[in-house]
């Protein structure tokens, strides 16, 4: 299953080799040093492995005629050569990231968990910038190292948050109140997602087992399923707003 949300016109999945084949990005000024998409992905993978993560796969996509990159990298933590992994676990640790070569967005990342049974992406509540601007003086390895340190801390808090959601049961009245709170919060989710979320939570299909738990975890998954109909940038933002709403990745 894939975790990247790229269901809108003008965006499409690419391979690592296809990123390399894109035309070199054009500098937009004397101090602008655009990071080629392939170079950023290479640095993320190398940096993760240097910090003891095993990279198990990636999912990459571009939009805006190739100027914008969205991606996820699936990883597992290793310690002293041994994988720290739970065989029965239903999620995979994921680094979500985005960047652009035209200064529309800075390189940013977020800790995530990909739910195996679907393409849901559960993000922690905070997006961290790898660096605010792409300048001629940037050190890409240092930028990545600093970002991955924040990712490691977030991913640990995210796992604790997921356990809390699973352990918080919801009655129907409580679930309705929670859904009202989501759409009563300005800017959290578009109002057109109200009916899809209510449908997925209260009447989940057999193909939506992640929405079946009568708990905050089931409601969170109904929300993360619904945002896959948004544009890539809007979906990225909505995913971490939902994570923040459910207090994922926070102390």
N, C-alpha and C positions, 0 to 999 in steps of 0.2 A: 504494500500500500504506500502511496505517496503522501507526503505531508505538506507540500507546497501548494498554495492556492493561486492558480493561474487559469481561471475559467473565463476570462473576459477578452474581447477583441483586442488585437494589438499586442498581446502577451503570449509567449509560448515557451515551452521547455527547451533547453539546450543541453548538450553534453559539454564536458570539460574541453574536449578538442574543438568543438564549435565555438566556444568562447575564445580560444586562441586564434581562430580564423577571422574574428571580427576585425574591422579596420582599426588601426591604432587611434586612441582618443585624441582629440585636438585640444591643446591648451587654450584656455579662455583668458589668459593674461600672463604677465611676466612672472607672477608668483603662484600661478595655478599649475600644479603637477598632477594631472588626472591619473588615477590608479587604474590600469587595465583590469578588466574583470577577472581574467585568468590569473593575473598576478595576485590579486586579493585572495582568491580561492586557494591558490597554492600556499600563500602565507598562512592562511587560517589552518589548513591541513597540517603543514609543517609545525606551526606553533602548538597545535593541539597535541601532536605526537611528542613534541619536546617536553610537554607538561604532563605526560603520562596517560594521555587518552589514546584509545585505539579507535581509529576512524573506520566505520563500517559501511559508509556510503554517503552519497550526496544527492540532492535534488536541486537543479538550477533552472532559472528562467530569466528571461529578459523582457523588457517593455520599452516604450518610448523610442522605438526604432533602434534598440540596442543600447541606449544611453543609461538605462536603469537595470540594475541587477537585483534579483531576489533569490534567496537560496536557503537551504537547510543542510546541515551536516549531521549525520547520525553517529553517535560516539558511545563508547563505554569506558569507564574508568579502570585503569590498571594500577596495581600497587605491588611493587617488588616483583614484577613479571607475572602476577596472577590477576586474572580478571575479577573485578568486583561486580558480580552480576547475579540476579535472581532469575533462575530458569522459568519460573511461573509468572514473571512480571508482565503486565499488559501494556506497559509503555516503554519507550526508548528515549534515552537522553539525547536532546537535539539542540544544536545551536542554530537559531534563526538569524538571518542577517540580510541587509540590503545596502546598496551603495549606488552611486551614479558617477558618470564621467563628465557631467555638465553642470555640476554644482547645485543641482536641485535638492539633493539629500546627501548628508555626510555619511560615511560608513558607520552603520549602527548594528548592534547585535542584541539578542534577547535569549535568555535561557528558556528552553522548551522541553516538552515531553510529547512524543508522537504516540497517539493511541493506536495500537496494532489493528483493531477490528475495523477501522475506517481511516479516513484521511484527516481526522481532527488534529489540530495542533493546539496544545494547551501551553500557553505562554506564562511566564512569571510576570509580575506586575510592573517591572521597570525595564525600559529600553536604555541601554548604555551606548554611548558614542565611543567608537574606537579612536576617533579623533575628529575635532569639529570641522576642520577644513583640510582639503588636499593641497598642501603647499610644497614648494620646492625643497624645503628643509626637513620634511618628515622622514622619520625612520620607521619603515613599515614593520620590521620585526619587533621593535619596541612597542609600537602602537598595538600590534596583535597580542603581544605578551601581556600588556596591561589590560586589554579587553578580556582576554581569556581568564585572567585572575578574577575579574568581576563575574564572568560567566560561571566559574567553578563555585563561587560562593552562592550565586543565585540558584544554581541547579540543586544544591543541597537543600536550600530553603524551599524550593519548589516541591521537592519530593515530600517534605514534611507537610506542606500545604495540601497536596493531593490526598495524603492519608487523612488529614482533618476533614476534607470534603467528603470522602467515602464514609467517615464515621459520623457524619451529621445527617440523620434521617429527616425527611420532609413529608409532612402530611399534605394533602391536596390544598388545603387552605393556606398553609405556609408557602407552598410552591407558587400559588397564585399571587400571594403578597410579594414574594421575591421577584416574580416576573414584572409585577407592577413597579416595583422599586427600580428595576433595570431601565424601564422605558420612561420612568418619571425623573431619571437622572439626565440632565441636559447633555447632549453630545455623546452619550455612552454607546447607543446603537441606533441605527435608523428605524423609524417607526414601522416600516414595511416588514421588518423581521419579527414583529410581535406574533403574528399568526403562525409562521413556520416554527418558531421556538415553542409556542404552546402546543402545537401539533406533535412535534418531535418528543416533547417531554411527556405529555399526557396520553399520547397514543402512538408510541414508537413502533415502527415497523420491525419485522423480524430481522431485517438487515441492519438495524440500528441498536444492537445490544448495549452499546455504550450509553444510550439514553434511557435504558430500562431501570437502572437502580433508582429507587425512590429516596434520593439523597441529593445533597448539594453537588456531588460528583455527576449524577445524571443530568441535573439542570445545567451545570457548566458545559457538559458535552453537547447538550441541545443548542446552547449558545454558539459554541465553536463550530458546530456543523453548519449553522445558519449563515455564518459570516463568509463561508466559502463562495457565496454568490456575489460578493463584492469585488471591486477591482483589487489587484494585488496590493497596492499601497494602502487602500482603505481597509482591506482584510488584515494586513499587518498591524495597523494602528488599532483596529477593533479588537484583535486578539489580545494585545497587551492591555487594553482598557478593561476588557472582561477579566483578565488575570488580576489586575489591580482591584477590580470590584469584588472579586471573590477572595481577595487578600492572599493570592498566591505569590510566592517569592518574597514575602515580607516577614519581618521578625514578629 
